[in-house]
Amino acid sequence: MRASELPPHPAVTTVRVWDLTTGQRVGPELVFPAEVHPVAVTPDGWLVVGFGQEAAVMTPC
C-alpha cells in the first residue's frame, strides 16, 4: 500500500505522560482544544505542549 492510499489519521488532542522507569502512567490524560503537535519535557520536569497555534507549559506536580 502506498502512503497516498492510507486513510488520514484522526487528530490527536490528548497527551499521556508515562514514567519510563516503571512503565506506569503519571497523572490523568491531558486534553487540549486542538490537535497536539510538538511535545517536550525539560530537564527540570516541565511539560511543553504545542497544540493548534498555541503552546502550554505545565509545571511538574
N, C-alpha and C positions, 0 to 999 in steps of 0.2 A: 504494500500500500504506500503510495506517495504521500508526502506531507500535505499536498493540496487536496487530497481526498479525505483527510482526517476531519472529523466534526470539530467545531470550535469548542474549547473548554469553557466551562462556566466561570464567571468572575469569582475570585476568591476574596471574601470580605472579612475573614476571620484569621486570627493568629493564635496558635497554641504554643506555649513555652514548655520545653522539656528539660529536665536535669539529665545531662548526658552521662553522668557517672552512675545514676540509679535507673535510668530509663523511665522515670515517673514524670507525669505531667505536673507542672508547677502552676498553681493558681487556676482560675477559671479561663475559659476561652474568651478572647478579646474580640469584640465585634465592631467593625468600622462601617461608616456610612457609604463607602465607595471601595472599589477594587484596591486591594493591597498590592504594592509593588515591592520596593526595596525594604528589607528588614535587617537591622544590625543590633548587636549588643556591644556596648562599650566595655572597656576593661573593668570599670568600676560598677558594672551591672545595670546600667540604664538601657532601656529598650527603645530603639528608634524605629518608627514605622512610617513608611510613605504610603499614602492612600489618596487616590484621585490626584488632585493637585495640592494636597495638604501634607503635613507631617505632624506626627505626635511623638513626644519624648516623654517616656514614663520612668519614674524613679523605681528602684527596687523596693520590695516590701520589707 
